[in-house]
Amino acid sequence: MAKEYAWSNLTTLEGKKVAPGEEVSQSDFTESDEEWQEAYLDTGAVRELPYPEEIAADESPMDYYKRRAQEISEGNFVAPLEVQRAVERGKDPEEAVRERVEADRKAQEEAKAQAEKDAAAAEKDKPAANAPAAQQGTNK
């Protein structure tokens, strides 16, 4: 199973506080696959992408990306190294940042698709609850 990270402040079943960026697992929060999917993965509270280190602890990812876009438009943005290098090669700064954000989004979608494939494969490998005993390996 892929590593998953908190993207929100969360509280485990045992009452432990989890900060954005900490590695988490489903068993920390729920036993229900459906609840994990709907309440944590689908909402973005937990993702397979690590939480960006450059986001301050008191800032939401949305606020960070809004602020970053504003800084870019004002020419006051200190970009991640890969963006700086792209700009040095002549790329438009806003385009370089958009490409980074798009690459992050694409990586998240790919990770989610892989997780869904893995879950489907695991489900397929489970023996059916009402399968004949011979198929379950308990032929008597």
C-alpha positions as protocol buffer text, in pm:
chain_id: "A"
residue {
  index: 1
  type: MET
  ca { x: 0 y: 0 z: 0 }
}
residue {
  index: 2
  type: ALA
  ca { x: 123 y: 350 z: -82 }
}
residue {
  index: 3
  type: LYS
  ca { x: 211 y: 595 z: 191 }
}
residue {
  index: 4
  type: GLU
  ca { x: -61 y: 848 z: 273 }
}
residue {
  index: 5
  type: TYR
  ca { x: -24 y: 1190 z: 432 }
}
residue {
  index: 6
  type: ALA
  ca { x: -252 y: 1424 z: 622 }
}
residue {
  index: 7
  type: TRP
  ca { x: -335 y: 1746 z: 436 }
}
residue {
  index: 8
  type: SER
  ca { x: -554 y: 1875 z: 720 }
}
residue {
  index: 9
  type: ASN
  ca { x: -543 y: 1878 z: 1098 }
}
residue {
  index: 10
  type: LEU
  ca { x: -698 y: 1545 z: 1197 }
}
residue {
  index: 11
  type: THR
  ca { x: -768 y: 1346 z: 1513 }
}
residue {
  index: 12
  type: THR
  ca { x: -724 y: 968 z: 1527 }
}
residue {
  index: 13
  type: LEU
  ca { x: -970 y: 725 z: 1684 }
}
residue {
  index: 14
  type: GLU
  ca { x: -747 y: 728 z: 1994 }
}
residue {
  index: 15
  type: GLY
  ca { x: -762 y: 1109 z: 2016 }
}
residue {
  index: 16
  type: LYS
  ca { x: -409 y: 1175 z: 1887 }
}
residue {
  index: 17
  type: LYS
  ca { x: -374 y: 1503 z: 1695 }
}
residue {
  index: 18
  type: VAL
  ca { x: -227 y: 1468 z: 1345 }
}
residue {
  index: 19
  type: ALA
  ca { x: -78 y: 1770 z: 1168 }
}
residue {
  index: 20
  type: PRO
  ca { x: -60 y: 1823 z: 791 }
}
residue {
  index: 21
  type: GLY
  ca { x: 236 y: 1636 z: 648 }
}
residue {
  index: 22
  type: GLU
  ca { x: 232 y: 1348 z: 895 }
}
residue {
  index: 23
  type: GLU
  ca { x: 208 y: 997 z: 752 }
}
residue {
  index: 24
  type: VAL
  ca { x: -127 y: 833 z: 832 }
}
residue {
  index: 25
  type: SER
  ca { x: -314 y: 511 z: 763 }
}
residue {
  index: 26
  type: GLN
  ca { x: -678 y: 414 z: 746 }
}
residue {
  index: 27
  type: SER
  ca { x: -656 y: 213 z: 1067 }
}
residue {
  index: 28
  type: ASP
  ca { x: -578 y: 535 z: 1257 }
}
residue {
  index: 29
  type: PHE
  ca { x: -921 y: 677 z: 1170 }
}
residue {
  index: 30
  type: THR
  ca { x: -1175 y: 415 z: 1065 }
}
residue {
  index: 31
  type: GLU
  ca { x: -1228 y: 49 z: 982 }
}
residue {
  index: 32
  type: SER
  ca { x: -1472 y: 131 z: 703 }
}
residue {
  index: 33
  type: ASP
  ca { x: -1323 y: 144 z: 352 }
}
residue {
  index: 34
  type: GLU
  ca { x: -1622 y: 349 z: 238 }
}
residue {
  index: 35
  type: GLU
  ca { x: -1583 y: 606 z: 517 }
}
residue {
  index: 36
  type: TRP
  ca { x: -1206 y: 627 z: 453 }
}
residue {
  index: 37
  type: GLN
  ca { x: -1268 y: 693 z: 85 }
}
residue {
  index: 38
  type: GLU
  ca { x: -1550 y: 944 z: 128 }
}
residue {
  index: 39
  type: ALA
  ca { x: -1443 y: 1131 z: 442 }
}
residue {
  index: 40
  type: TYR
  ca { x: -1066 y: 1134 z: 401 }
}
residue {
  index: 41
  type: LEU
  ca { x: -950 y: 1058 z: 46 }
}
residue {
  index: 42
  type: ASP
  ca { x: -1227 y: 1216 z: -162 }
}
residue {
  index: 43
  type: THR
  ca { x: -1214 y: 1536 z: 43 }
}
residue {
  index: 44
  type: GLY
  ca { x: -837 y: 1565 z: 10 }
}
residue {
  index: 45
  type: ALA
  ca { x: -782 y: 1551 z: 387 }
}
residue {
  index: 46
  type: VAL
  ca { x: -550 y: 1256 z: 320 }
}
residue {
  index: 47
  type: ARG
  ca { x: -347 y: 1215 z: 1 }
}
residue {
  index: 48
  type: GLU
  ca { x: -72 y: 996 z: -137 }
}
residue {
  index: 49
  type: LEU
  ca { x: 129 y: 1306 z: -224 }
}
residue {
  index: 50
  type: PRO
  ca { x: 343 y: 1436 z: 61 }
}
residue {
  index: 51
  type: TYR
  ca { x: 228 y: 1768 z: 201 }
}
residue {
  index: 52
  type: PRO
  ca { x: 444 y: 2044 z: 47 }
}
residue {
  index: 53
  type: GLU
  ca { x: 715 y: 2147 z: 293 }
}
residue {
  index: 54
  type: GLU
  ca { x: 699 y: 2509 z: 180 }
}
residue {
  index: 55
  type: ILE
  ca { x: 345 y: 2555 z: 317 }
}
residue {
  index: 56
  type: ALA
  ca { x: 352 y: 2717 z: 660 }
}
residue {
  index: 57
  type: ALA
  ca { x: 187 y: 2528 z: 946 }
}
residue {
  index: 58
  type: ASP
  ca { x: -74 y: 2803 z: 994 }
}
residue {
  index: 59
  type: GLU
  ca { x: -165 y: 2829 z: 623 }
}
residue {
  index: 60
  type: SER
  ca { x: -403 y: 2616 z: 420 }
}
residue {
  index: 61
  type: PRO
  ca { x: -285 y: 2476 z: 85 }
}
residue {
  index: 62
  type: MET
  ca { x: -552 y: 2686 z: -92 }
}
residue {
  index: 63
  type: ASP
  ca { x: -432 y: 3004 z: 77 }
}
residue {
  index: 64
  type: TYR
  ca { x: -72 y: 2911 z: -3 }
}
residue {
  index: 65
  type: TYR
  ca { x: -143 y: 2866 z: -373 }
}
residue {
  index: 66
  type: LYS
  ca { x: -347 y: 3189 z: -385 }
}
residue {
  index: 67
  type: ARG
  ca { x: -66 y: 3378 z: -212 }
}
residue {
  index: 68
  type: ARG
  ca { x: 189 y: 3222 z: -443 }
}
residue {
  index: 69
  type: ALA
  ca { x: -9 y: 3328 z: -750 }
}
residue {
  index: 70
  type: GLN
  ca { x: -35 y: 3683 z: -611 }
}
residue {
  index: 71
  type: GLU
  ca { x: 340 y: 3694 z: -544 }
}
residue {
  index: 72
  type: ILE
  ca { x: 411 y: 3574 z: -896 }
}
residue {
  index: 73
  type: SER
  ca { x: 190 y: 3844 z: -1046 }
}
residue {
  index: 74
  type: GLU
  ca { x: 371 y: 4107 z: -835 }
}
residue {
  index: 75
  type: GLY
  ca { x: 714 y: 3969 z: -918 }
}
residue {
  index: 76
  type: ASN
  ca { x: 789 y: 3893 z: -552 }
}
residue {
  index: 77
  type: PHE
  ca { x: 781 y: 3516 z: -563 }
}
residue {
  index: 78
  type: VAL
  ca { x: 1077 y: 3301 z: -467 }
}
residue {
  index: 79
  type: ALA
  ca { x: 1003 y: 2988 z: -664 }
}
residue {
  index: 80
  type: PRO
  ca { x: 1098 y: 2629 z: -591 }
}
residue {
  index: 81
  type: LEU
  ca { x: 1433 y: 2536 z: -743 }
}
residue {
  index: 82
  type: GLU
  ca { x: 1282 y: 2351 z: -1039 }
}
residue {
  index: 83
  type: VAL
  ca { x: 1073 y: 2659 z: -1127 }
}
residue {
  index: 84
  type: GLN
  ca { x: 1374 y: 2888 z: -1087 }
}
residue {
  index: 85
  type: ARG
  ca { x: 1573 y: 2670 z: -1327 }
}
residue {
  index: 86
  type: ALA
  ca { x: 1289 y: 2672 z: -1580 }
}
residue {
  index: 87
  type: VAL
  ca { x: 1278 y: 3052 z: -1564 }
}
residue {
  index: 88
  type: GLU
  ca { x: 1657 y: 3066 z: -1608 }
}
residue {
  index: 89
  type: ARG
  ca { x: 1610 y: 2862 z: -1927 }
}
residue {
  index: 90
  type: GLY
  ca { x: 1369 y: 3130 z: -2051 }
}
residue {
  index: 91
  type: LYS
  ca { x: 1031 y: 2992 z: -1944 }
}
residue {
  index: 92
  type: ASP
  ca { x: 760 y: 3233 z: -1830 }
}
residue {
  index: 93
  type: PRO
  ca { x: 743 y: 3220 z: -1445 }
}
residue {
  index: 94
  type: GLU
  ca { x: 364 y: 3179 z: -1430 }
}
residue {
  index: 95
  type: GLU
  ca { x: 379 y: 2900 z: -1687 }
}
residue {
  index: 96
  type: ALA
  ca { x: 654 y: 2724 z: -1491 }
}
residue {
  index: 97
  type: VAL
  ca { x: 448 y: 2738 z: -1170 }
}
residue {
  index: 98
  type: ARG
  ca { x: 133 y: 2623 z: -1353 }
}
residue {
  index: 99
  type: GLU
  ca { x: 329 y: 2327 z: -1489 }
}
residue {
  index: 100
  type: ARG
  ca { x: 449 y: 2239 z: -1139 }
}
residue {
  index: 101
  type: VAL
  ca { x: 98 y: 2259 z: -997 }
}
residue {
  index: 102
  type: GLU
  ca { x: -34 y: 2053 z: -1290 }
}
residue {
  index: 103
  type: ALA
  ca { x: 242 y: 1795 z: -1240 }
}
residue {
  index: 104
  type: ASP
  ca { x: 147 y: 1770 z: -870 }
}
residue {
  index: 105
  type: ARG
  ca { x: -221 y: 1729 z: -963 }
}
residue {
  index: 106
  type: LYS
  ca { x: -140 y: 1465 z: -1225 }
}
residue {
  index: 107
  type: ALA
  ca { x: 79 y: 1272 z: -980 }
}
residue {
  index: 108
  type: GLN
  ca { x: -206 y: 1275 z: -728 }
}
residue {
  index: 109
  type: GLU
  ca { x: -453 y: 1146 z: -988 }
}
residue {
  index: 110
  type: GLU
  ca { x: -211 y: 872 z: -1095 }
}
residue {
  index: 111
  type: ALA
  ca { x: -154 y: 771 z: -733 }
}
residue {
  index: 112
  type: LYS
  ca { x: -530 y: 758 z: -674 }
}
residue {
  index: 113
  type: ALA
  ca { x: -585 y: 550 z: -990 }
}
residue {
  index: 114
  type: GLN
  ca { x: -313 y: 309 z: -880 }
}
residue {
  index: 115
  type: ALA
  ca { x: -466 y: 281 z: -534 }
}
residue {
  index: 116
  type: GLU
  ca { x: -805 y: 203 z: -691 }
}
residue {
  index: 117
  type: LYS
  ca { x: -643 y: -64 z: -912 }
}
residue {
  index: 118
  type: ASP
  ca { x: -470 y: -215 z: -610 }
}
residue {
  index: 119
  type: ALA
  ca { x: -795 y: -215 z: -412 }
}
residue {
  index: 120
  type: ALA
  ca { x: -981 y: -377 z: -703 }
}
residue {
  index: 121
  type: ALA
  ca { x: -711 y: -642 z: -736 }
}
residue {
  index: 122
  type: ALA
  ca { x: -721 y: -713 z: -363 }
}
residue {
  index: 123
  type: GLU
  ca { x: -1101 y: -738 z: -374 }
}
residue {
  index: 124
  type: LYS
  ca { x: -1080 y: -975 z: -669 }
}
residue {
  index: 125
  type: ASP
  ca { x: -840 y: -1200 z: -478 }
}
residue {
  index: 126
  type: LYS
  ca { x: -1079 y: -1235 z: -181 }
}
residue {
  index: 127
  type: PRO
  ca { x: -1285 y: -1555 z: -183 }
}
residue {
  index: 128
  type: ALA
  ca { x: -1656 y: -1494 z: -218 }
}
residue {
  index: 129
  type: ALA
  ca { x: -1843 y: -1519 z: 113 }
}
residue {
  index: 130
  type: ASN
  ca { x: -2102 y: -1755 z: -31 }
}
residue {
  index: 131
  type: ALA
  ca { x: -1872 y: -1956 z: -262 }
}
residue {
  index: 132
  type: PRO
  ca { x: -1896 y: -2335 z: -236 }
}
residue {
  index: 133
  type: ALA
  ca { x: -1662 y: -2488 z: 20 }
}
residue {
  index: 134
  type: ALA
  ca { x: -1457 y: -2659 z: -253 }
}
residue {
  index: 135
  type: GLN
  ca { x: -1375 y: -2318 z: -404 }
}
residue {
  index: 136
  type: GLN
  ca { x: -1272 y: -2180 z: -66 }
}
residue {
  index: 137
  type: GLY
  ca { x: -1018 y: -2457 z: -16 }
}
residue {
  index: 138
  type: THR
  ca { x: -1215 y: -2635 z: 259 }
}
residue {
  index: 139
  type: ASN
  ca { x: -1336 y: -2929 z: 55 }
}
residue {
  index: 140
  type: LYS
  ca { x: -1458 y: -3192 z: 301 }
}
